[in-house]
Amino acid sequence: MSNSVFYQIFPDRFANSGAAREWPEWAARSAWDDPVSTDWRVSIRQAYGGDLQGVTERLDHMVRLGVNAVYLTPFFSAPSSHRYNADDFTHVDPLLGGDEGLAMLSAEVHRRGMRILGDLTLHHCGSTHQWFQTAHELGQAAATSDHFPREGTDFAYCRGIPTLPKLDYRSSRVREAMVTGNKSVVARWLQPPFELDGWRVDLANMVGRYRGSDENQAIARATRRAMSAVNPATYLVGEHMYDASPDLLGDGWHGVMNYSGFTWPVLGWLGDVEPLGRAWFMGNPVMPSLSGQDVADALDAYRSNAPWTATTHALNLLGSHDTPRWRSVAGDVETAVVGIGLLMSYPGVPSLLYGDEIGLTGTKGDLARSPMVWDESRWDTALFEEYRRLIHLRRDHVALARGASAGFTLGRTF
């Protein structure tokens, strides 16, 4: 992992191969240059036609940039462009090119010596999933009635969103289907012909946690065991937006998306957050303004609370598909480059969102998920070259990629 630089792709918005497809009823078709709607009820239905064959056709762009690992947001069939509300964990969405499209992409990724990471919602499924449809229609008589916890007479949902019913890991059948079984969702996609190199787990801090029940660490360990049984070299990273140190005991998640231990402190130091509103991200508390010493102290404090291996396996990022674009937050190119330099020299695994390297902007919500621009005359080519230079610097120098065998005090280097 130390030698990896990840490139996060939102499949619908990255590249359109032009393949013929049947558009589902939920999809609001959009031309590639159409703006993303500011109304989330519209934007989650906007379908631009990006697909996995399109990603395959653009792998040379990633090689040119220097990244060597691809992280795909969900590819399962679902009635939304973000696909975090899966209605089926057994097939790739036909709109993205189906199972064949993923198998082809994975083969091409590996042929280039790169790796590929999938995105899995262990915490919930979609309300259109057959498990939930059966439980909803038949109630306690349903074979899947134990798959979902209840809130009184209704089911429990992720953040109260009725399209995202929570999965109940007190059920042995849920555990087997999702994680522990020979044909589990976790294991299936690591095997041929797909051979994913790992999973990013959505809402990892919430998996298996509901009221007085806490199966989180047990599920994290079981997931890692299931993955290692297929391929010991796979990577398990959890989405975690707050202090993840209590969940990083060394035998579950290899690491987490390092929002608390990298993103928030760095944005507080370098980010021009005033124009965006100081509490702009999914309930995140007010973003403080930090001095250089403040941010060094914050990074040191967070890093000291977890095993060193969790630090070296943390997915460090300046932004993702869930946040404003780094170019918008930085405010100017010079500041953006400072952040990239820190990202490429900090312990852990660097990750960038598609299009950051060419200067795509977006302030909040789905506005940061605009389609990739492939007309190079519209790129910030100077910024692209800075990304390219710093990524290659990271990968070419073992001191930046692997560092020492133990931690260090960042504050001393400022």
Steps between C-alpha positions, in 0.01 A plus 500: 500500500786738572579523129140571396338824389122466462273662244132510599248464218125562504416269205202692358706820475845387380486378140231389256606225261203566274373144542130443434290462814145482627422788733302408813190694599669672793773659286478865398729497196749789486743611231866486604530879530167550678544649849429286805172609654509692828187308604616169650167339413590557135877450519479149644302401190721676246671240282782622275582164347847436639579129508772250590607457139557875497724465807693223323551721196643779718749296704783656301406835653557354846832348395606838362402669826688240704222350711511122532179409683137559400220541756153466349193627683219236493436308180210282618157538344307781671236763415732801537816640343697458824392135546532493879144359509571164337210285390732207418848406626542215251538693174658816363245756384432444126505878458871487588574209268400206719723225636694483174590867526649460849688183406652676197597806705660290773700300247633817337579659836703197604671474162643846568624397846230708670241405764123547525284565808123456522249684719261295716208604722522240775289733715186498284342405172243685291126492562458340156717202597305173494592428862333818615209475260420155641536613861288808435220307328484190724613642835598244766399216269771594249815289473697825514312649796811472719715685243385845612471659846177679585407837641166429663265395222736612224849402393821678598661705225839660444468856631123459473513480118224256396687377192789370718381227741762391752623141501487308830820308570346326798354278227729211408344499153599860438855430617525196275355671193706818532825388664567150630349260243697333221292697249475818706492841337836584657672190359324465162641814338859426607493180295530450122395645266481825701793465742458826685795584721290611794202692632428846624211454744240776504404637844738253663456654846125420486516140377340262752426778747139558599377619838645261760646260244861546386627242252736745329836359600382143449384583147823686421705199609275255314520710184878507514518124559266434207708720272831350612367148436459596133808720468725595795617811313156667490436840663210580734438869564203649682324829447525683832441872537578541870766369738545139386770402750271282720423287192861464383624214715707337229287195416204660320519793261852542368433874513231760442433790267699747704257792528571567869870420492586691184220665299334716764824634657654578160184670374490704819854614427498548121133509409308811405190371680318830558340517152377141541354547846694380801287189554461377145548124522238248612455638850869558560545754780624851430832490317760687706777711352833344595856630501787289374587400856135422575473263208832333583380443857164367378660254258744382768222455757278299268782282374610413853160346583516210253748224409770609258373247245162678504680825418693348210178343364280806545354641179603867513303746293434870442152425371273228371168457318335601830681832549563825313777478243849573629555771237189682630604465863862604441393827337808537276739275312801573722315389812362196317854391415612536863220262601594250229861511615394420856268223378783335307750523785286401800499145648215297355351443156423808286166517319360758260161540336477474122533842339678666791817479294355718223341756730134392516306705754186448705392643829268249666285194464461356153656812345839340562393200289501675164611296196869474416623739232697325225565806282855589610458857379266543799748357752712693746809342347739663748307343789498164319878511467536582871282201590701283263834622634408451864339159445812378323716652775300300755537175308864546401637569849483226759532755783166655396323175416616286793674727750655355812394188686338703776310825536647845503406836643364714219517814710879485493504514121299826468 
